Amino acid sequence: SAEWVTEIANAVSELERERNLPPGGIRFLAQIETPGALQRLAAIASAHPRMVAMALGPEDFSAAVGGGPEFDLLLAPSLAVLFAARAAGLLPLGFVGSIGEFSDTYKLREAAAHARRLGFAGALAIHPNQVAIFNEAFSPSPQ
């Protein structure tokens, strides 16, 4: 929730002061993992200036709605996160599919390219096999 983001931001501000870190230097990425959070995307995205990116947590979100991380289930929430992030000036991160499926590099490459065409700015990786694929898919083109 936006209130949770604000509470965490206040705690981080206090820790920055205690440790003589630059104020506001620590930034946040919101990972949306429940249907309730999906209904509050705009409030979460604009909850605090520390917020810089937003992503859907496909496995946790799918489990929360009682399904599996399938394309049909994840398309609408992924697009909702994309739209809310862009509207708030945040980086939309992710792709439509399971982040845990990294063994099929062809499928992952296709999903990343599709996400780029949809407007996503990057993706979160949970395995080293994903890093080069995401870097290639989301890097600026030579043109």
C-alpha positions in Angstrom: 0.0 0.0 0.0 1.0 3.6 -0.3 1.0 3.9 3.4 3.4 1.1 3.7 5.7 2.7 1.2 5.6 6.0 3.2 6.3 4.1 6.5 9.3 2.4 4.9 10.6 5.6 3.4 10.4 7.3 6.8 12.4 4.5 8.3 15.0 4.6 5.5 15.3 8.4 6.0 16.1 7.9 9.6 18.7 5.2 8.8 20.3 7.5 6.2 20.6 10.2 8.9 22.1 7.8 11.5 24.6 6.5 9.0 25.5 9.9 7.4 24.3 8.8 4.0 23.0 11.3 1.4 19.3 12.0 2.1 17.1 10.3 -0.5 19.9 8.3 -2.0 18.2 5.0 -1.5 15.5 4.4 -4.1 12.6 2.0 -4.2 11.2 -0.5 -6.6 7.6 -1.6 -5.9 6.9 -5.3 -6.7 3.2 -5.9 -7.1 2.3 -9.3 -5.8 -1.4 -9.3 -4.9 -4.8 -8.3 -6.5 -5.2 -5.8 -3.7 -2.0 -4.0 -4.6 -3.0 -4.1 -8.3 -6.1 -2.1 -7.4 -3.9 0.6 -5.8 -1.2 0.9 -8.4 -1.5 4.7 -8.9 -1.3 5.4 -5.1 1.7 3.0 -4.7 3.5 4.5 -7.7 3.2 8.0 -6.4 3.5 7.3 -2.7 7.0 8.7 -2.3 9.8 10.4 -4.3 12.1 7.4 -3.6 10.0 5.3 -5.9 11.7 4.8 -9.2 10.4 1.6 -10.7 7.5 -0.9 -10.6 7.2 -4.5 -11.5 4.7 -7.3 -11.3 5.8 -10.4 -9.2 4.4 -13.0 -11.6 4.7 -16.1 -9.4 3.4 -14.5 -6.2 0.6 -12.7 -8.1 -0.4 -15.9 -9.8 -0.5 -17.8 -6.5 -2.5 -15.0 -4.9 -5.2 -15.4 -7.4 -5.1 -19.2 -7.3 -3.5 -19.8 -10.7 -0.2 -20.4 -12.3 2.2 -17.9 -14.0 0.5 -18.3 -17.4 0.5 -15.6 -20.2 -3.3 -15.3 -20.2 -3.4 -14.7 -16.4 -0.4 -12.2 -16.4 -1.1 -10.1 -19.4 -3.7 -7.7 -17.9 -1.9 -7.2 -14.6 1.4 -6.7 -16.4 -0.1 -4.0 -18.6 -1.7 -2.4 -15.6 1.7 -2.1 -13.9 3.2 -0.8 -17.1 0.6 1.9 -17.5 0.7 2.9 -13.8 4.5 3.1 -13.8 4.6 5.2 -17.0 1.8 7.5 -15.7 3.8 8.1 -12.5 7.1 8.6 -14.3 8.6 5.3 -13.0 10.5 2.7 -14.9 8.2 -0.2 -15.8 10.1 -3.5 -15.3 9.1 -7.0 -16.3 7.7 -9.2 -19.0 4.6 -11.3 -19.4 5.4 -14.8 -18.1 7.2 -16.7 -15.3 10.4 -15.2 -14.0 11.2 -18.7 -12.8 11.4 -20.1 -16.3 14.9 -19.5 -17.3 16.0 -22.8 -18.8 14.3 -22.2 -22.2 16.4 -19.3 -23.4 14.6 -19.0 -26.7 11.3 -18.5 -24.9 12.8 -16.1 -22.5 14.4 -14.1 -25.4 11.0 -13.9 -27.1 9.3 -12.8 -23.9 11.8 -10.1 -23.3 11.6 -8.8 -26.8 7.8 -8.8 -26.5 8.0 -6.8 -23.3 10.3 -4.2 -24.9 7.7 -3.8 -27.7 5.0 -3.3 -25.1 6.9 -0.5 -23.5 8.7 -2.2 -20.6 12.1 -0.6 -19.8 13.8 -3.7 -18.4 13.3 -6.8 -16.3 14.3 -8.3 -13.0 16.6 -11.3 -13.2 16.7 -14.2 -10.7 19.3 -16.3 -12.5 22.6 -15.5 -14.2 21.2 -17.0 -17.5 18.7 -14.2 -17.7 21.1 -11.3 -17.4 22.6 -11.3 -20.9 19.2 -11.9 -22.5 17.6 -9.0 -20.7 20.6 -6.7 -21.4 20.3 -7.5 -25.1 16.5 -7.1 -25.2 16.3 -3.8 -23.3 19.5 -2.1 -24.5 19.1 0.9 -26.8 19.3 0.0 -30.5 22.3 1.2 -32.5 19.9 3.5 -34.5 
